[in-house]
Amino acid sequence: MISNYLTVLDIIPALLWFIILSVYVNTKASKLENKELRPYFLRNFYIKIFYGIAFTLVYLIIYGGGDTIAYWDGAAVLNKLFFKSPSLYFEEITSAPSFETGWIHYDSETGVPPDWIYRESEGWFISQITSILSFLTFRSLFATVIIYSYFVSIATWKIFELVTKLNLHSLRVAALCMLYVPSVGFWCSGISKDTLIYISILYILYYFLDILILKSKVKLRHVIGILFFTFLMSQIRSFALAATFAPLLAAFGTRLTNKYSTNALAKFSFRILFIGVGAFGFLTFFSSSFVTELAQEASVIQSDFKNNESYSGKKYDIGVVDGTPIGMIRSFPISAFYGIYKPFIYESFSPTLILNGLESSLLLLMTLNFFFGGNVFKKIKRIRSNEFLIFAFVFVILIGFMAGYTSVLYGVLVRIRAPLLPFLFLILTSKPEEIIKPEENLLPENK
């Protein structure tokens, strides 16, 4: 199967795009004012390229395809459809998949998209987005993977720069947390839902905190960027939107509390207000039709995963899920724990899970050290008083819950939970003595 994607016509565009992006990245690195950041910038790019290609090769060689290759096959079919009929192509990429009308657009010349991708609107959306890039890469799978990986490297770099500007950690620790987490690089650098979700989360966070903490003026790029990445997330994994914007609201509340820290009455009032708003939002969210549908869907998926022998991956069980919002709330603690810390090392002896098993062991040790390594109350105080860290904490809990509650298969869980790992590592490596007021931790050019 791999030979179908490694012809001369596939390899040449991949090499060209690698050279083009390498020259661009090296040029951009040479222009960074802080010389200490240059090697991190370059390593981040090349590591993401490595992981993107490794992810694709694993699915080609070990699994003989999988969803990432199916997304690409769908994109390639759309590319061919464009050259057959541009009007039909634009009709296909601007509408939801429909077996009643869609299949008449395809023939032996274009081929047909994988039916299991075409019938799922979220999966087909990945093919639609990828088809746009396929024109730039002359329908080369690995050239498209390289472009995906480049976008991931830029998104992660923006948050890394933000962390360095806030003096949250040393450069080395920040890089280890944000740029070099192996399983995040593996699951979020190829052609997949997880890659686009991760990019969207990072950009939305960057645009909001650029305004909220770094006090940049609101520009058109902020508005367009937030709207664009919000749209992407709504089309792929809508619950990730709630798991991104709720922590941002918490960060905003922390910002206001810090701003009025010298006024005891104002500080207390803001805390009460945001606790009330948070409680109201929590209850409203869990009583909404969205959560009811999510709970019912998760119940069906879990039952299917447990009872259908065709799903051969390793599974876990969070107990009885009754498909109601109350049931979701009851399962919140165990779901969040599983979503954050599973799979354990003894559950992860497979090519795609071994990294997650090792990371889970490290996370458990770091969590124990966080609580029992001294100064735990000062650490908690620091997290509670820092906008970025409070975002990270709430985000980790929500994504962990969503991953643990909906997945059942470890292979699905590790992909959904991947975006939380950099933020969890940042929380667990924060130190109380590094507390710096928001107004004091900006670099000179941002004051």
Buried (B, 14 or more C-beta within 10 A) or exposed (E): EEEEBBEEEBBEBBEBBBEBBBEEBEEBBEEEEEEEBBEBBBBBBBBBBBBBBBBBBBBBEEBEEBBBBBBBBBBBBBBBBBEEEEEBBEBBBEEEBEEEEBBEBBEEEBEBBBEEBBBBBEBBBBBBBBBBBBEEBBBBBBBBBBBBBBBBBBBBBBBBBBBBBBBBBEBEBBBBBBBBBBBBBBBBBBBBBBBBBBBBBBBBBBBBBBBBBBEEEEEEEBEEBBEEBBEBBEBBBEBBBBBBBBBBBBBBBBBBBBBBEEEEEBBEBBBEEBEEEBEEBEEEEBEEEBBBEBBBEBBEBBEEBEEEEEBEBBBBEBEEBEBBBEBBBBBBEBBBBBBBBBBEBEBBEBEBBBBBBBBBBEBBEBBEEBEEEEEEEEBBEBBEBBBBBBBBBBBBBBBBBBBBBBBBBBBBBBBBBBBBBBBBBBBBBBBBEEBEEBEEBBBEEEE
